[in-house]
Structure formats: C-alpha cells, structure tokens
Amino acid sequence: MVSTKAKLTNDLGFGMRPASAFATAMSRFNSSVIIKFNGSDYNAKSLLNIISACIQRGDEIEIVAKGPDENEALAEAIRLIENGLG
C-alpha cells in the first residue's frame, strides 16, 4: 500500500469533467485507489463516488493505492492532480 497527500489547485476541484478524467485514468489500474477526504473514503474509480465527495479547489486529499500496480497508479493520480486534472 502506498499513499500521499495532494492539494487540488485547479479551478473546478473535482467537478464533473475533472472527476470523470480522474476516474477513467484510475480504472486502468488493477490496484484499488481510494481518495480519503473529510474522514471518508471514496472509490477513485467511480465518477459518482468522486462527485459525492464535493472536493473543491484548495482542498487537501489523501490518495491510497493498494495492489500489483500501486506505485504506477499513485504516480498517475499525482500527475493528473498536478496538471490540473485535464
């Protein structure tokens, strides 16, 4: 299991388009990917789970990946966030 914290800096936070791009990218990995925010866990492969978290610009989240390609999944998640989620 690997994890890291990240701060969303894009204008929309995890709005519909950024959440969709993120969920699609995370679905390509065999590992489970979870977003931890405000004491709850959200499946990062589920658009509806991400949207339901109401994560806005400036919010800090923790991303946890666990599985055979966990390092690659975490690296891609961080890359997407740092690049403004598409």
N, CA, C and O atoms as CSV, one atom per row, in Angstrom:
chain,resi,resn,atom,element,x,y,z
A,1,MET,N,N,0.840,-1.180,0.000
A,1,MET,CA,C,0.000,0.000,0.000
A,1,MET,C,C,0.886,1.244,0.000
A,1,MET,O,O,1.859,1.332,0.749
A,2,VAL,N,N,0.534,2.189,-0.842
A,2,VAL,CA,C,1.248,3.464,-0.901
A,2,VAL,C,C,0.218,4.587,-0.825
A,2,VAL,O,O,-0.929,4.422,-1.242
A,3,SER,N,N,0.639,5.722,-0.292
A,3,SER,CA,C,-0.278,6.858,-0.208
A,3,SER,C,C,0.497,8.159,-0.192
A,3,SER,O,O,1.689,8.197,0.113
A,4,THR,N,N,-0.205,9.214,-0.525
A,4,THR,CA,C,0.359,10.553,-0.453
A,4,THR,C,C,-0.776,11.553,-0.364
A,4,THR,O,O,-1.917,11.248,-0.712
A,5,LYS,N,N,-0.461,12.732,0.097
A,5,LYS,CA,C,-1.452,13.806,0.168
A,5,LYS,C,C,-1.221,14.757,-0.996
A,5,LYS,O,O,-0.096,14.936,-1.462
A,6,ALA,N,N,-2.303,15.357,-1.449
A,6,ALA,CA,C,-2.227,16.311,-2.558
A,6,ALA,C,C,-3.281,17.382,-2.357
A,6,ALA,O,O,-4.325,17.143,-1.750
A,7,LYS,N,N,-2.994,18.561,-2.872
A,7,LYS,CA,C,-3.926,19.680,-2.789
A,7,LYS,C,C,-4.434,19.998,-4.185
A,7,LYS,O,O,-3.643,20.157,-5.115
A,8,LEU,N,N,-5.742,20.092,-4.336
A,8,LEU,CA,C,-6.317,20.423,-5.638
A,8,LEU,C,C,-6.173,21.916,-5.894
A,8,LEU,O,O,-6.593,22.743,-5.085
A,9,THR,N,N,-5.579,22.243,-7.019
A,9,THR,CA,C,-5.338,23.652,-7.339
A,9,THR,C,C,-6.084,24.106,-8.590
A,9,THR,O,O,-6.078,25.290,-8.924
A,10,ASN,N,N,-6.732,23.156,-9.287
A,10,ASN,CA,C,-7.469,23.570,-10.480
A,10,ASN,C,C,-8.756,24.283,-10.067
A,10,ASN,O,O,-9.257,24.072,-8.962
A,11,ASP,N,N,-9.283,25.112,-10.938
A,11,ASP,CA,C,-10.441,25.950,-10.618
A,11,ASP,C,C,-11.689,25.171,-10.248
A,11,ASP,O,O,-12.467,25.626,-9.409
A,12,LEU,N,N,-11.902,24.012,-10.849
A,12,LEU,CA,C,-13.144,23.274,-10.660
A,12,LEU,C,C,-13.096,22.230,-9.552
A,12,LEU,O,O,-14.115,21.608,-9.251
A,13,GLY,N,N,-11.926,22.024,-8.938
A,13,GLY,CA,C,-11.819,20.933,-7.975
A,13,GLY,C,C,-12.163,19.636,-8.682
A,13,GLY,O,O,-11.757,19.427,-9.825
A,14,PHE,N,N,-12.910,18.761,-8.015
A,14,PHE,CA,C,-13.363,17.528,-8.662
A,14,PHE,C,C,-14.777,17.736,-9.186
A,14,PHE,O,O,-15.714,17.060,-8.762
A,15,GLY,N,N,-14.923,18.683,-10.118
A,15,GLY,CA,C,-16.191,18.859,-10.816
A,15,GLY,C,C,-16.385,17.699,-11.781
A,15,GLY,O,O,-15.578,16.770,-11.806
A,16,MET,N,N,-17.437,17.746,-12.566
A,16,MET,CA,C,-17.803,16.624,-13.444
A,16,MET,C,C,-16.678,16.226,-14.395
A,16,MET,O,O,-16.299,15.055,-14.435
A,17,ARG,N,N,-16.143,17.159,-15.150
A,17,ARG,CA,C,-15.119,16.823,-16.144
A,17,ARG,C,C,-13.815,16.333,-15.489
A,17,ARG,O,O,-13.289,15.297,-15.895
A,18,PRO,N,N,-13.283,17.051,-14.489
A,18,PRO,CA,C,-12.058,16.555,-13.849
A,18,PRO,C,C,-12.259,15.208,-13.146
A,18,PRO,O,O,-11.381,14.346,-13.193
A,19,ALA,N,N,-13.405,15.029,-12.502
A,19,ALA,CA,C,-13.676,13.758,-11.815
A,19,ALA,C,C,-13.781,12.615,-12.813
A,19,ALA,O,O,-13.328,11.503,-12.545
A,20,SER,N,N,-14.378,12.894,-13.958
A,20,SER,CA,C,-14.504,11.867,-14.997
A,20,SER,C,C,-13.132,11.466,-15.532
A,20,SER,O,O,-12.851,10.280,-15.704
A,21,ALA,N,N,-12.287,12.449,-15.791
A,21,ALA,CA,C,-10.933,12.167,-16.281
A,21,ALA,C,C,-10.152,11.356,-15.250
A,21,ALA,O,O,-9.432,10.424,-15.606
A,22,PHE,N,N,-10.295,11.708,-13.985
A,22,PHE,CA,C,-9.573,11.024,-12.917
A,22,PHE,C,C,-10.065,9.583,-12.776
A,22,PHE,O,O,-9.255,8.658,-12.719
A,23,ALA,N,N,-11.370,9.387,-12.720
A,23,ALA,CA,C,-11.935,8.047,-12.568
A,23,ALA,C,C,-11.561,7.155,-13.750
A,23,ALA,O,O,-11.239,5.981,-13.566
A,24,THR,N,N,-11.604,7.699,-14.941
A,24,THR,CA,C,-11.241,6.934,-16.135
A,24,THR,C,C,-9.787,6.496,-16.065
A,24,THR,O,O,-9.468,5.344,-16.362
A,25,ALA,N,N,-8.912,7.403,-15.676
A,25,ALA,CA,C,-7.480,7.085,-15.580
A,25,ALA,C,C,-7.221,6.035,-14.502
A,25,ALA,O,O,-6.426,5.118,-14.709
A,26,MET,N,N,-7.881,6.162,-13.358
A,26,MET,CA,C,-7.655,5.217,-12.265
A,26,MET,C,C,-8.224,3.834,-12.585
A,26,MET,O,O,-7.734,2.830,-12.069
A,27,SER,N,N,-9.243,3.778,-13.423
A,27,SER,CA,C,-9.860,2.498,-13.806
A,27,SER,C,C,-8.929,1.626,-14.644
A,27,SER,O,O,-9.168,0.427,-14.789
A,28,ARG,N,N,-7.900,2.204,-15.181
A,28,ARG,CA,C,-6.946,1.450,-15.993
A,28,ARG,C,C,-6.007,0.584,-15.156
A,28,ARG,O,O,-5.295,-0.263,-15.696
A,29,PHE,N,N,-6.004,0.794,-13.841
A,29,PHE,CA,C,-5.084,0.083,-12.959
A,29,PHE,C,C,-5.793,-1.064,-12.254
A,29,PHE,O,O,-6.988,-0.987,-11.967
A,30,ASN,N,N,-5.051,-2.123,-11.979
A,30,ASN,CA,C,-5.593,-3.268,-11.241
A,30,ASN,C,C,-5.697,-2.982,-9.746
A,30,ASN,O,O,-6.513,-3.592,-9.056
A,31,SER,N,N,-4.898,-2.084,-9.253
A,31,SER,CA,C,-4.905,-1.750,-7.827
A,31,SER,C,C,-6.174,-0.995,-7.452
A,31,SER,O,O,-6.787,-0.320,-8.280
A,32,SER,N,N,-6.550,-1.124,-6.190
A,32,SER,CA,C,-7.630,-0.278,-5.689
A,32,SER,C,C,-7.045,1.108,-5.435
A,32,SER,O,O,-5.904,1.234,-4.991
A,33,VAL,N,N,-7.823,2.138,-5.717
A,33,VAL,CA,C,-7.385,3.513,-5.488
A,33,VAL,C,C,-8.506,4.212,-4.721
A,33,VAL,O,O,-9.652,4.264,-5.167
A,34,ILE,N,N,-8.145,4.744,-3.566
A,34,ILE,CA,C,-9.112,5.384,-2.672
A,34,ILE,C,C,-8.703,6.832,-2.446
A,34,ILE,O,O,-7.521,7.142,-2.298
A,35,ILE,N,N,-9.696,7.714,-2.422
A,35,ILE,CA,C,-9.480,9.108,-2.039
A,35,ILE,C,C,-10.012,9.258,-0.615
A,35,ILE,O,O,-11.173,8.952,-0.345
A,36,LYS,N,N,-9.165,9.724,0.283
A,36,LYS,CA,C,-9.589,9.988,1.655
A,36,LYS,C,C,-9.781,11.498,1.793
A,36,LYS,O,O,-8.882,12.285,1.496
A,37,PHE,N,N,-10.987,11.887,2.255
A,37,PHE,CA,C,-11.303,13.302,2.379
A,37,PHE,C,C,-12.342,13.494,3.480
A,37,PHE,O,O,-13.372,12.819,3.492
A,38,ASN,N,N,-12.077,14.395,4.384
A,38,ASN,CA,C,-13.001,14.713,5.482
A,38,ASN,C,C,-13.461,13.478,6.253
A,38,ASN,O,O,-14.632,13.369,6.615
A,39,GLY,N,N,-12.547,12.557,6.501
A,39,GLY,CA,C,-12.866,11.387,7.299
A,39,GLY,C,C,-13.592,10.272,6.577
A,39,GLY,O,O,-13.987,9.286,7.200
A,40,SER,N,N,-13.775,10.410,5.267
A,40,SER,CA,C,-14.456,9.370,4.493
A,40,SER,C,C,-13.550,8.867,3.379
A,40,SER,O,O,-12.606,9.541,2.965
A,41,ASP,N,N,-13.865,7.656,2.902
A,41,ASP,CA,C,-13.132,7.045,1.790
A,41,ASP,C,C,-14.035,7.020,0.564
A,41,ASP,O,O,-15.224,6.715,0.656
A,42,TYR,N,N,-13.441,7.349,-0.597
A,42,TYR,CA,C,-14.178,7.382,-1.858
A,42,TYR,C,C,-13.417,6.576,-2.898
A,42,TYR,O,O,-12.201,6.711,-3.038
A,43,ASN,N,N,-14.139,5.742,-3.622
A,43,ASN,CA,C,-13.550,4.936,-4.679
A,43,ASN,C,C,-13.135,5.851,-5.826
A,43,ASN,O,O,-13.987,6.482,-6.452
A,44,ALA,N,N,-11.845,5.929,-6.107
A,44,ALA,CA,C,-11.335,6.827,-7.141
A,44,ALA,C,C,-11.623,6.328,-8.549
A,44,ALA,O,O,-11.338,7.031,-9.519
A,45,LYS,N,N,-12.181,5.134,-8.681
A,45,LYS,CA,C,-12.542,4.608,-9.991
A,45,LYS,C,C,-14.004,4.872,-10.313
A,45,LYS,O,O,-14.480,4.506,-11.388
A,46,SER,N,N,-14.713,5.501,-9.397
A,46,SER,CA,C,-16.142,5.758,-9.552
A,46,SER,C,C,-16.416,7.252,-9.668
A,46,SER,O,O,-16.178,8.006,-8.725
A,47,LEU,N,N,-16.912,7.675,-10.811
A,47,LEU,CA,C,-17.251,9.084,-11.029
A,47,LEU,C,C,-18.233,9.562,-9.959
A,47,LEU,O,O,-18.045,10.634,-9.384
A,48,LEU,N,N,-19.266,8.787,-9.691
A,48,LEU,CA,C,-20.268,9.207,-8.717
A,48,LEU,C,C,-19.694,9.314,-7.306
A,48,LEU,O,O,-20.070,10.212,-6.553
A,49,ASN,N,N,-18.792,8.411,-6.944
A,49,ASN,CA,C,-18.146,8.493,-5.629
A,49,ASN,C,C,-17.317,9.766,-5.513
A,49,ASN,O,O,-17.355,10.448,-4.489
A,50,ILE,N,N,-16.573,10.083,-6.562
A,50,ILE,CA,C,-15.728,11.282,-6.525
A,50,ILE,C,C,-16.593,12.541,-6.443
A,50,ILE,O,O,-16.313,13.434,-5.643
A,51,ILE,N,N,-17.631,12.615,-7.258
A,51,ILE,CA,C,-18.525,13.777,-7.253
A,51,ILE,C,C,-19.179,13.938,-5.881
A,51,ILE,O,O,-19.319,15.057,-5.386
A,52,SER,N,N,-19.576,12.831,-5.271
A,52,SER,CA,C,-20.273,12.890,-3.980
A,52,SER,C,C,-19.383,13.430,-2.866
A,52,SER,O,O,-19.889,13.876,-1.837
A,53,ALA,N,N,-18.071,13.396,-3.055
A,53,ALA,CA,C,-17.150,13.895,-2.026
A,53,ALA,C,C,-17.146,15.418,-1.938
A,53,ALA,O,O,-16.735,15.972,-0.918
A,54,CYS,N,N,-17.597,16.104,-2.991
A,54,CYS,CA,C,-17.647,17.581,-3.022
A,54,CYS,C,C,-16.278,18.201,-2.732
A,54,CYS,O,O,-16.161,19.116,-1.918
A,55,ILE,N,N,-15.262,17.699,-3.399
A,55,ILE,CA,C,-13.897,18.191,-3.209
A,55,ILE,C,C,-13.698,19.426,-4.084
A,55,ILE,O,O,-13.874,19.374,-5.301
A,56,GLN,N,N,-13.333,20.525,-3.453
A,56,GLN,CA,C,-13.208,21.811,-4.128
A,56,GLN,C,C,-11.750,22.244,-4.260
A,56,GLN,O,O,-10.851,21.644,-3.671
A,57,ARG,N,N,-11.540,23.282,-5.031
A,57,ARG,CA,C,-10.205,23.869,-5.165
A,57,ARG,C,C,-9.673,24.229,-3.778
A,57,ARG,O,O,-10.382,24.810,-2.956
A,58,GLY,N,N,-8.419,23.876,-3.537
A,58,GLY,CA,C,-7.768,24.177,-2.270
A,58,GLY,C,C,-7.896,23.082,-1.229
A,58,GLY,O,O,-7.205,23.116,-0.211
A,59,ASP,N,N,-8.768,22.109,-1.465
A,59,ASP,CA,C,-8.922,21.006,-0.515
A,59,ASP,C,C,-7.741,20.044,-0.620
A,59,ASP,O,O,-7.219,19.789,-1.705
A,60,GLU,N,N,-7.336,19.519,0.530
A,60,GLU,CA,C,-6.271,18.519,0.559
A,60,GLU,C,C,-6.905,17.135,0.699
A,60,GLU,O,O,-7.779,16.915,1.538
A,61,ILE,N,N,-6.449,16.220,-0.132
A,61,ILE,CA,C,-6.935,14.847,-0.103
A,61,ILE,C,C,-5.753,13.911,0.094
A,61,ILE,O,O,-4.599,14.287,-0.115
A,62,GLU,N,N,-6.057,12.704,0.494
A,62,GLU,CA,C,-5.040,11.657,0.535
A,62,GLU,C,C,-5.445,10.598,-0.480
A,62,GLU,O,O,-6.606,10.190,-0.533
A,63,ILE,N,N,-4.500,10.160,-1.272
A,63,ILE,CA,C,-4.742,9.113,-2.253
A,63,ILE,C,C,-4.014,7.870,-1.778
A,63,ILE,O,O,-2.822,7.913,-1.472
A,64,VAL,N,N,-4.745,6.754,-1.720
A,64,VAL,CA,C,-4.191,5.484,-1.260
A,64,VAL,C,C,-4.377,4.455,-2.375
A,64,VAL,O,O,-5.491,4.245,-2.855
A,65,ALA,N,N,-3.295,3.825,-2.774
A,65,ALA,CA,C,-3.349,2.772,-3.787
A,65,ALA,C,C,-2.812,1.483,-3.176
A,65,ALA,O,O,-1.822,1.478,-2.445
A,66,LYS,N,N,-3.504,0.387,-3.503
A,66,LYS,CA,C,-3.092,-0.909,-2.961
A,66,LYS,C,C,-3.313,-1.975,-4.023
A,66,LYS,O,O,-4.428,-2.170,-4.508
A,67,GLY,N,N,-2.226,-2.662,-4.377
A,67,GLY,CA,C,-2.343,-3.729,-5.357
A,67,GLY,C,C,-1.079,-3.879,-6.179
A,67,GLY,O,O,-0.050,-3.284,-5.860
A,68,PRO,N,N,-1.155,-4.676,-7.239
A,68,PRO,CA,C,0.034,-5.025,-8.012
A,68,PRO,C,C,0.695,-3.858,-8.741
A,68,PRO,O,O,1.903,-3.883,-8.981
A,69,ASP,N,N,-0.087,-2.830,-9.097
A,69,ASP,CA,C,0.489,-1.679,-9.797
A,69,ASP,C,C,0.252,-0.384,-9.010
A,69,ASP,O,O,0.020,0.681,-9.583
A,70,GLU,N,N,0.317,-0.509,-7.689
A,70,GLU,CA,C,0.015,0.616,-6.806
A,70,GLU,C,C,0.919,1.822,-7.026
A,70,GLU,O,O,0.447,2.958,-6.990
A,71,ASN,N,N,2.205,1.598,-7.251
A,71,ASN,CA,C,3.117,2.728,-7.459
A,71,ASN,C,C,2.782,3.500,-8.724
A,71,ASN,O,O,2.821,4.730,-8.741
A,72,GLU,N,N,2.454,2.776,-9.773
A,72,GLU,CA,C,2.095,3.423,-11.039
A,72,GLU,C,C,0.774,4.178,-10.901
A,72,GLU,O,O,0.635,5.286,-11.419
A,73,ALA,N,N,-0.194,3.583,-10.205
A,73,ALA,CA,C,-1.490,4.231,-10.006
A,73,ALA,C,C,-1.336,5.521,-9.213
A,73,ALA,O,O,-1.921,6.547,-9.563
A,74,LEU,N,N,-0.551,5.467,-8.149
A,74,LEU,CA,C,-0.345,6.657,-7.332
A,74,LEU,C,C,0.387,7.738,-8.125
A,74,LEU,O,O,0.037,8.915,-8.045
A,75,ALA,N,N,1.389,7.344,-8.880
A,75,ALA,CA,C,2.125,8.319,-9.695
A,75,ALA,C,C,1.213,8.991,-10.715
A,75,ALA,O,O,1.314,10.198,-10.933
A,76,GLU,N,N,0.329,8.225,-11.338
A,76,GLU,CA,C,-0.602,8.796,-12.314
A,76,GLU,C,C,-1.605,9.721,-11.639
A,76,GLU,O,O,-1.933,10.776,-12.181
A,77,ALA,N,N,-2.093,9.342,-10.474
A,77,ALA,CA,C,-3.030,10.192,-9.740
A,77,ALA,C,C,-2.394,11.545,-9.417
A,77,ALA,O,O,-3.013,12.591,-9.612
A,78,ILE,N,N,-1.174,11.518,-8.930
A,78,ILE,CA,C,-0.474,12.763,-8.597
A,78,ILE,C,C,-0.196,13.582,-9.853
A,78,ILE,O,O,-0.333,14.805,-9.836
A,79,ARG,N,N,0.190,12.922,-10.938
A,79,ARG,CA,C,0.439,13.631,-12.194
A,79,ARG,C,C,-0.825,14.353,-12.661
A,79,ARG,O,O,-0.767,15.512,-13.072
A,80,LEU,N,N,-1.942,13.677,-12.598
A,80,LEU,CA,C,-3.210,14.290,-13.025
A,80,LEU,C,C,-3.552,15.512,-12.159
A,80,LEU,O,O,-3.938,16.560,-12.676
A,81,ILE,N,N,-3.407,15.364,-10.859
A,81,ILE,CA,C,-3.720,16.477,-9.962
A,81,ILE,C,C,-2.784,17.650,-10.196
A,81,ILE,O,O,-3.229,18.796,-10.264
A,82,GLU,N,N,-1.494,17.375,-10.320
A,82,GLU,CA,C,-0.516,18.456,-10.538
A,82,GLU,C,C,-0.730,19.154,-11.876
A,82,GLU,O,O,-0.403,20.332,-12.021
A,83,ASN,N,N,-1.279,18.435,-12.858
A,83,ASN,CA,C,-1.524,19.023,-14.178
A,83,ASN,C,C,-2.940,19.577,-14.329
A,83,ASN,O,O,-3.379,19.846,-15.448
A,84,GLY,N,N,-3.649,19.748,-13.237
A,84,GLY,CA,C,-4.954,20.379,-13.281
A,84,GLY,C,C,-6.101,19.470,-13.671
A,84,GLY,O,O,-7.175,19.960,-14.020
A,85,LEU,N,N,-5.904,18.150,-13.622
A,85,LEU,CA,C,-6.956,17.168,-13.913
A,85,LEU,C,C,-7.521,17.294,-15.313
A,85,LEU,O,O,-8.725,17.146,-15.520
A,86,GLY,N,N,-6.659,17.566,-16.263
A,86,GLY,CA,C,-7.079,17.573,-17.653
A,86,GLY,C,C,-7.746,18.845,-18.051
A,86,GLY,O,O,-8.156,18.993,-19.202
